[in-house]
Amino acid sequence: MVISSATADPQNRLSRGTMLSSIKLPIVIRAEINLVLVVLTALGVFSRLYGIHFPKAVVFDEVYYGQFVSLYMKRVFFIDESGPPLGHMILAFGAYIGGFDGNFIWNRIGAEYSSNVPVWSLRLIPALAGSLSVPLCYILVVELGYSHLTALGATLLFLMENSLIVQSRFMLLESVLIFFLLLAVVSYLRFHNSQSSSPWRLVWLLLTGVTCACAVGVKYMGLFTYLLLLGLAAVHMWQLIGDRALSNSVILVQVLTRFLALVVLPLLLYLGFFYVHLTLLYRSGPHDQMMSSAFQASLEGGLARITQGQPLEMAYGSQVTLRSVSSKPIPCWLHSHKANYPIRYENGRGSSHQQQVTCYPFKDVNNWWIIKDPGRQDLVVSSPPRPVRHGDVVQLLHGMTSRFLNTHDVAAPMSPHAQEVSGYIDFNVSMPAQNLWKVDIANRETEQEVWKTILSEVRLVHVKTSAVLKLSGSALPEWGFRQLEVVGDKIYKGYQPTGVWNVEEHRYGRSQEQKERELELHSPTHIDINRNLTFMAKFLELQWRMLTVKQETSEHKYSSSPLDWITMDTNIAYWLHHTGNAQIHLMGNLVTWSLGNLALMGYLLLFLSYLLRRRRKIEDIPEDTWRQLLLAGVVCAGGWAVNYLPFFMMEKTLFLYHYLPALTFQILLIPVVLEHVHTHVLRCTSHRRALHGAVLAGLSSVYLTFWKFSPLTYGHPELSAEQLDSLRWKDSWDVLFRRH
């Protein structure tokens, strides 16, 4: 049957034969391998991974990042106001592949790791990131249009930079950040240099967007380089728009593609990092109180165990705790207790001597209040419940002392410009009760909206004086038990978190008698109904907290100013052996840092002189060389500037490691300037030979300095006190040693 069919179709048989004959065997794939790049990569891996299990003790900021890694392992929520979550997740992934269970107390630098801590695994990913940054330096310089010899020089300088090696070898994030920054720049340059017909061009553009998002996701510092690349892309796009050879449709597609890849894609990935972060950390943790009640209630355990299933709608007779929406200076709840304001304060001012009302930063039975209808005496919820709506006038009765929440024209104790808030006591001294409050739901959707548990943000407006119940933020003296002051603010305007409250715990009151009611207030809330926030609501709240929570600005022994960095007048002792002189310092290669500063000044002089002479119509170098020099300046000098200068405007504790991204770009500038000077400035052969000698001398000095300080880079071999003292090249360096 088959033979018959083939005979009937000779044309088909002929075509198959032609197709088979066109295939030539053997099939050969030829690949070009840059052996120099392979060797440099191997050296990078060796220099960063060699002995990363040593020391088997907590090194400097490992005490900080280790706490977050442990919380990831236990799926416990936390907030780190210093940066986004991707970096922490990367470190946690290293812990995960090592089988770390999260059980280690990260309480001090130098603490010995227990047997369950996979030290090598915890430090592996930062070390790999530091290793792969070495070949990226080589590729970046080549993509800028400079020679492979120049790229080799840049890579050797980066390879022998002691500070970058130290930062790569521990559970820290700077090496990961630098890796993503370099990869982002390389990807964009590859995209820019590719032919428009190349199928890889779009891949490089997409990779640029991905790595920019990753850089920002590791540390907010990554935003500086991202904005630099966006600016560079905008300039290149502007030049493309001026190309009359391209049609409008082609230009529109190019603009849209760049916008999607460099703006939309990073934004979506940034959201994705938080989505994974919040999905992993679903359990209640130590930072819950920094978040809103609604956020806390969405976590498993903690407040969720208390609040899940509470009645959703407020009713007359509801028993509630009121939490200030503001978390400054700390989260707290509206509170009262059996203590009165002093008759006179220390400055001689008088008070109403009525019961104190404060904001208390702990869960307490004295945080409970009862929402009462001013027209009725009932303190229990009716059947069916009568809901409390926006605009209703209520009284708030303190559950344990039966005093009404009151404010009047008496100066508050710590904020005399505002009104005192008190629990009303009738002293029969012509001071009538002023205890009516209007419910103003700030986030309402309708004018008849019902006041809801957790979800509603409420202002309580005093009916007689129009003052708003507000947390002043001041702490009361000893007579107020150092609790936070609550006032009535008559000049309150707009939305201020300090004047907004939400019901955190809520139950329907069932007891009319005071003794029974006190027992009821001591019992836990109940019912089991889940109430979750959407991801976007949680993301926006978490992002806002990260950006607004004030970081501690206390001085640290090794903190420094940006002016100390460029000349490396400071160092950081990362680890010191508890009995010997073995130690590790974040300390750079002083020769490289000095060469970097000279290269930066040299580039600025070259740029300004060329710019002025071109203004005078004097062109010393070809146009292509000028454009190459400009691009190198934007990437290297610009990369240094955007990663260094912003620190002068930051009000935070700064350390030498903050300078490392800027230093990376500055190192790349050194051979770029040298090649330009060699090729386009020096005309005399003898001058070029002198430059060759200077370059060899410089590289030799870099290597000798790297080798001399390697005991402080790797922590071994242990040096004597005299040897350590000889390494103190600057009086400001803090080199530690024990004299035996």
Long-range contacts (C-beta under 8 A, 24 or more apart in sequence): 36-138, 36-148, 36-152, 37-135, 37-138, 37-139, 40-134, 40-135, 40-138, 40-152, 40-155, 40-156, 40-159, 41-131, 41-132, 41-134, 41-135, 43-134, 43-159, 44-130, 44-131, 44-132, 44-133, 44-134, 44-135, 44-159, 45-128, 45-131, 47-131, 47-159, 47-165, 48-127, 48-128, 48-130, 48-131, 48-165, 48-168, 48-169, 48-175, 49-124, 49-127, 49-128, 49-131, 49-169, 50-714, 51-714, 51-716, 52-119, 52-120, 52-123, 52-124, 52-127, 52-169, 52-170, 53-119, 53-120, 53-123, 54-714, 54-715, 54-716, 55-575, 55-577, 55-582, 55-584, 55-715, 56-112, 56-113, 56-119, 57-110, 57-111, 57-112, 57-113, 57-575, 58-106, 58-108, 58-109, 58-110, 58-111, 58-113, 59-109, 59-170, 59-171, 59-574, 59-575, 59-584, 60-109, 60-170, 60-172, 60-572, 60-574, 60-575, 60-586, 61-170, 61-172, 62-106, 62-109, 62-122, 62-170, 62-171, 62-172, 63-106, 63-107, 63-108, 63-109, 63-111, 64-106, 65-91, 65-171, 65-172, 65-173, 66-104, 66-106, 66-122, 66-171, 67-106, 68-92, 69-95, 69-100, 69-102, 69-122, 69-171, 70-102, 70-103, 70-104, 70-106, 71-102, 71-281, 71-285, 72-102, 72-280, 72-281, 73-100, 73-101, 73-102, 74-102, 74-283, 75-280, 75-281, 75-282, 75-283, 76-281, 76-283, 76-284, 76-285, 76-286, 77-281, 77-282, 77-283, 77-284, 77-285, 77-287, 77-288, 77-299, 78-281, 78-285, 78-286, 78-287, 79-287, 79-290, 79-291, 79-542, 79-545, 79-546, 79-549, 80-546, 81-545, 81-546, 81-547, 81-549, 81-551, 82-219, 82-551, 83-173, 83-218, 83-219, 83-220, 83-546, 84-216, 84-217, 84-218, 84-219, 84-220, 84-270, 84-273, 84-274, 84-546, 85-217, 85-273, 85-274, 85-276, 85-277, 86-214, 86-217, 86-218, 86-273, 87-173, 87-176, 87-177, 87-217, 87-218, 87-219, 88-277, 89-273, 89-276, 89-277, 89-280, 90-125, 90-173, 90-176, 90-218, 91-122, 91-125, 91-126, 91-171, 91-173, 93-125, 94-121, 94-122, 94-123, 94-124, 94-125, 94-126, 94-171, 95-121, 95-122, 97-121, 97-124, 98-122, 98-124, 109-575, 110-575, 110-576, 110-578, 122-171, 123-169, 123-170, 123-171, 125-176, 126-167, 126-168, 126-169, 126-170, 126-171, 126-172, 126-173, 126-175, 126-176, 127-168, 127-169, 127-175, 129-168, 129-175, 129-176, 129-178, 129-179, 130-164, 130-165, 130-167, 130-168, 130-169, 130-175, 130-178, 130-179, 131-168, 132-179, 133-158, 133-164, 133-168, 133-175, 133-178, 133-179, 133-182, 133-664, 134-158, 134-159, 136-179, 136-182, 136-183, 136-186, 137-182, 137-664, 137-667, 137-668, 139-186, 140-182, 140-185, 140-186, 140-189, 140-635, 140-668, 141-668, 141-671, 141-672, 143-186, 143-189, 143-190, 143-193, 144-189, 144-628, 144-631, 144-632, 144-635, 144-636, 144-672, 145-628, 145-631, 145-632, 146-628, 146-632, 146-671, 146-672, 146-675, 147-675, 149-675, 150-671, 150-672, 150-674, 150-675, 151-671, 153-670, 153-671, 153-674, 153-695, 153-699, 154-667, 154-668, 154-670, 154-671, 154-672, 156-699, 156-702, 157-592, 157-595, 157-667, 157-670, 157-671, 157-699, 157-702, 158-664, 158-667, 158-668, 160-589, 160-592, 160-702, 160-703, 160-706, 161-588, 161-589, 161-592, 161-663, 161-667, 161-706, 162-587, 162-588, 162-589, 162-706, 162-709, 162-710, 162-712, 162-713, 163-586, 163-587, 163-588, 163-589, 163-656, 163-657, 163-660, 163-663, 164-660, 164-663, 164-664, 165-713, 166-574, 166-584, 166-585, 166-586, 166-587, 166-713, 167-586, 167-657, 167-660, 169-714, 170-574, 172-657, 173-218, 173-219, 174-657, 174-660, 174-661, 176-218, 177-215, 177-218, 177-219, 177-221, 177-222, 177-661, 178-660, 178-661, 178-664, 180-211, 180-212, 180-214, 180-215, 180-218, 180-222, 181-215, 181-222, 181-225, 181-639, 181-661, 181-664, 182-664, 183-207, 183-211, 184-208, 184-211, 184-212, 184-215, 184-225, 184-226, 184-229, 185-225, 185-229, 185-635, 185-639, 187-211, 188-229, 188-232, 188-233, 189-635, 192-236, 202-257, 202-261, 205-257, 205-258, 205-261, 205-262, 206-261, 206-265, 208-261, 208-262, 209-261, 209-262, 209-263, 209-265, 209-266, 209-269, 210-265, 210-266, 210-269, 212-262, 212-266, 213-265, 213-266, 213-267, 213-269, 213-270, 213-273, 214-269, 216-266, 216-270, 217-269, 217-270, 217-273, 221-643, 221-658, 221-661, 224-642, 224-643, 224-646, 225-639, 225-642, 225-643, 225-661, 226-266, 227-642, 228-634, 228-638, 228-639, 228-642, 229-262, 230-262, 230-263, 232-634, 232-635, 233-258, 233-262, 271-539, 274-539, 274-542, 274-543, 275-535, 275-539, 278-535, 278-538, 278-539, 278-542, 289-327, 289-330, 289-331, 290-327, 290-331, 290-545, 290-549, 291-541, 291-542, 291-545, 292-325, 292-454, 292-502, 292-541, 293-323, 293-454, 293-502, 293-503, 293-504, 294-454, 294-455, 294-502, 294-531, 294-533, 294-537, 295-533, 295-538, 295-541, 295-542, 297-454, 297-531, 298-531, 298-532, 298-533, 298-538, 303-504, 306-505, 306-524, 306-525, 307-453, 307-454, 307-504, 307-505, 307-506, 307-525, 307-531, 308-527, 308-528, 308-529, 308-530, 308-531, 309-525, 309-526, 309-527, 309-528, 309-529, 309-530, 310-453, 310-505, 310-506, 310-507, 310-525, 310-527, 311-385, 311-453, 311-506, 311-507, 311-508, 311-527, 312-452, 312-453, 312-455, 312-531, 313-385, 313-387, 313-388, 313-450, 313-451, 313-452, 313-453, 314-371, 314-387, 314-388, 314-450, 314-451, 314-452, 314-453, 314-456, 314-503, 314-506, 315-371, 315-381, 315-382, 315-385, 315-386, 315-387, 315-388, 315-508, 316-371, 316-372, 316-373, 316-376, 316-378, 316-381, 316-382, 316-385, 316-386, 316-388, 316-394, 317-370, 317-371, 317-372, 317-378, 317-379, 317-380, 317-381, 317-382, 317-385, 317-508, 317-509, 318-370, 318-371, 318-381, 318-388, 318-506, 318-507, 318-508, 318-509, 319-368, 319-369, 319-370, 319-399, 319-506, 319-507, 319-508, 319-509, 319-520, 319-521, 320-368, 320-369, 320-370, 320-371, 320-453, 320-503, 320-504, 320-505, 320-506, 321-367, 321-368, 321-369, 321-503, 321-504, 321-505, 321-506, 322-367, 322-369, 322-501, 322-502, 322-503, 322-504, 323-501, 323-502, 323-503, 323-504, 324-359, 324-471, 324-497, 324-498, 324-500, 324-501, 325-457, 325-497, 325-498, 325-500, 325-501, 325-502, 326-471, 326-473, 326-496, 326-497, 326-498, 326-500, 327-497, 327-545, 327-549, 328-473, 328-497, 328-498, 328-550, 329-473, 329-484, 330-361, 330-484, 331-361, 332-359, 332-360, 332-361, 332-471, 332-483, 332-484, 333-359, 333-360, 333-361, 333-363, 333-364, 333-367, 333-504, 334-359, 334-367, 334-369, 334-405, 334-469, 334-486, 334-501, 335-359, 335-360, 335-364, 335-366, 335-367, 335-483, 336-366, 336-398, 336-400, 336-401, 336-403, 336-405, 336-423, 337-366, 337-400, 337-401, 337-481, 338-401, 339-479, 339-480, 339-481, 340-425, 341-413, 341-420, 341-422, 341-479, 342-479, 345-413, 346-477, 349-411, 349-416, 351-410, 351-413, 351-420, 352-408, 352-410, 352-420, 352-422, 352-431, 353-427, 354-406, 354-420, 354-422, 354-423, 354-424, 354-425, 354-427, 355-398, 355-401, 355-403, 355-422, 355-423, 355-424, 355-425, 356-422, 356-423, 356-476, 356-480, 357-405, 357-421, 357-422, 357-423, 357-486, 358-476, 358-480, 358-481, 358-483, 358-484, 358-485, 358-486, 359-471, 359-483, 359-484, 359-485, 359-486, 360-483, 360-484, 361-483, 361-484, 365-399, 365-400, 365-521, 365-522, 366-398, 366-399, 366-400, 366-401, 368-398, 368-399, 368-400, 368-505, 368-521, 369-396, 369-397, 369-398, 369-399, 369-405, 370-396, 370-397, 370-398, 370-399, 370-509, 370-517, 371-395, 371-396, 372-396, 372-397, 374-436, 378-512, 379-509, 379-511, 379-512, 379-517, 380-508, 380-509, 380-510, 380-511, 380-512, 381-508, 381-509, 381-510, 385-508, 387-450, 387-451, 388-439, 388-450, 388-451, 389-439, 389-448, 389-449, 389-450, 389-451, 390-439, 390-440, 390-441, 390-444, 390-446, 390-447, 390-448, 390-449, 390-450, 390-451, 391-438, 391-439, 391-440, 391-447, 392-438, 392-439, 392-451, 393-436, 393-437, 393-438, 393-439, 393-463, 394-436, 394-437, 394-439, 395-435, 395-436, 395-437, 396-435, 396-437, 396-460, 398-423, 399-517, 399-518, 399-521, 400-518, 400-521, 402-514, 404-433, 404-435, 405-435, 405-437, 405-469, 406-433, 406-434, 406-435, 407-434, 407-462, 407-465, 407-467, 407-469, 407-488, 408-434, 408-465, 409-465, 412-472, 412-485, 412-487, 412-488, 413-476, 413-480, 413-485, 414-472, 414-474, 414-475, 414-476, 414-485, 415-472, 415-474, 415-485, 415-487, 418-467, 418-470, 418-472, 418-487, 418-488, 418-489, 418-490, 419-462, 419-465, 419-467, 419-487, 419-488, 419-489, 419-490, 420-487, 420-488, 421-469, 421-486, 421-487, 421-488, 434-462, 434-464, 434-465, 436-462, 436-463, 436-464, 437-461, 437-462, 437-463, 437-469, 438-462, 438-463, 442-495, 442-500, 451-503, 452-503, 453-503, 453-504, 453-506, 454-502, 454-503, 454-504, 454-531, 455-502, 456-502, 456-503, 457-500, 457-501, 457-502, 458-500, 458-501, 458-502, 458-503, 459-492, 459-499, 459-500, 459-501, 460-501, 462-488, 465-490, 466-490, 467-492, 468-492, 468-499, 469-499, 469-501, 470-496, 470-498, 470-499, 471-498, 471-499, 472-498, 473-498, 551-652, 551-653, 552-653, 553-651, 553-652, 553-653, 554-653, 555-653, 556-653, 556-655, 558-655, 558-656, 558-734, 559-653, 559-654, 559-655, 560-654, 560-655, 560-656, 561-654, 562-644, 562-647, 562-648, 562-654, 562-659, 564-656, 564-732, 565-644, 565-656, 565-658, 565-659, 566-593, 566-597, 566-644, 566-659, 567-593, 567-597, 568-593, 568-656, 568-730, 569-730, 569-732, 570-656, 570-732, 570-733, 571-656, 571-733, 571-734, 571-735, 572-655, 572-656, 572-657, 573-734, 573-736, 575-715, 576-736, 577-715, 577-718, 580-718, 580-738, 581-718, 581-719, 581-720, 581-721, 581-724, 581-737, 581-738, 582-715, 582-716, 582-718, 583-712, 583-715, 583-724, 583-736, 583-737, 584-712, 584-713, 584-714, 584-715, 585-712, 585-713, 585-735, 586-656, 586-657, 587-709, 587-712, 587-713, 587-733, 588-656, 588-663, 589-702, 589-705, 589-706, 589-709, 590-705, 590-729, 591-698, 591-701, 591-702, 591-705, 592-667, 592-670, 592-702, 592-705, 593-663, 595-670, 595-698, 595-702, 596-663, 596-666, 596-667, 596-669, 596-670, 597-666, 599-666, 599-669, 599-670, 599-672, 599-673, 599-674, 600-637, 600-640, 600-666, 600-669, 602-673, 602-677, 603-633, 603-636, 603-637, 603-669, 603-672, 603-673, 604-637, 606-673, 606-676, 606-677, 606-681, 607-633, 620-680, 621-680, 625-676, 625-680, 629-676, 632-669, 632-672, 635-665, 635-668, 636-665, 636-666, 636-668, 636-669, 636-672, 637-665, 637-669, 638-665, 639-664, 639-665, 639-668, 640-665, 640-666, 640-669
